[in-house]
C-alpha cells in the first residue's frame, strides 16, 4: 500500500469530530430563566408576608428553594431583587400612559386617572413595594427619576410639551413642572391605593385631571 493510499484510508476511516455548539443551549436559557423567576416569585411572597424592610435574603432563598450561590448568580442583594420585581410592573404603567390622548379633555384625563387607580389596585403587591423601596432605599431615587423620564419620553413622542420639558433639562422650569405632573399622579394613586388614604377620590381625580389638561393646553 502506498503512502498516499494509506493516508487516504486513514482520513476515510477517521470519524468526524463533533464540535460543541457555541453559546448557551435553549434548555440552559430556560433553566436560567426558571431559576431567576423562582427567586423573583419567592421575593414577592416574602415581601407580601413580611414587608420589604423585614425580608432577608435567607427568607427569599428558603422560599425559592435555591442555594445561596444560585441567588447571588442572578442578584446582588434584596434591593436588586426588588428592582427586578418592579421591572415587571413598569411595562404595564408604560402601556397606560401610552393610552393617554394627545390632547386630552378633562373627562378623558379623568378616565386615565381612574385607570391608573385601577392599575395600582390590580397590582397592589408591586405598588406597595414601590412605596416601601422608595421610602427605605435612598439609592432608589435615581431609578425612580429614570422611570419618570421614561414616561416623559413616551408622552413626549405624542405631546410636544413633554418633549420640550425633557429637551430643556433639569434646570428648566418646564422640566420641573412636567415631573411634578407625574409626581402628583403617582403620589395620589399610591396614597389612595397603597396607603389606604380615606378621602373623596372623585375630588382628587377632578383636580388632577384639570391640572393635567391645563398643563398640556397652556404649554402648546
Number of C-alpha atoms within 10 A of each C-alpha: 5 7 8 8 10 11 11 11 11 10 11 10 9 8 8 8 6 6 6 6 7 6 8 9 10 9 9 11 11 12 12 15 13 12 18 21 15 19 26 21 17 20 26 20 18 22 23 16 11 12 15 22 15 10 17 15 17 13 17 25 20 14 15 21 15 15 12 13 9 15 22 11 12 15 17 11 12 17 18 11 23 21 17 17 21 16 13 12 17 15 11 13 15 15 12 15 17 15 10 17 14 14 14 18 16 19 13 15 22 22 16 20 22 16 14 20 22 14 18 22 18 12 15 16 18 23 22 21 22 21 17 17 21 14 12 12 11 9 11 16 13 10 12 13 13 12 16 18 19 14 21 23 16 17 21 19 14 15 18 14 22 27 18 18 22 19 13 14 12 12 9 13 11 20 21 15 14 22 20 14 15 16 14 14 18 17 15 21 26 22 15 18 21 23 13 10 13 9 10 9 14 11 10 15 22 15 12 20 23 15 15 21 18 14 17 17 12 9 11 11
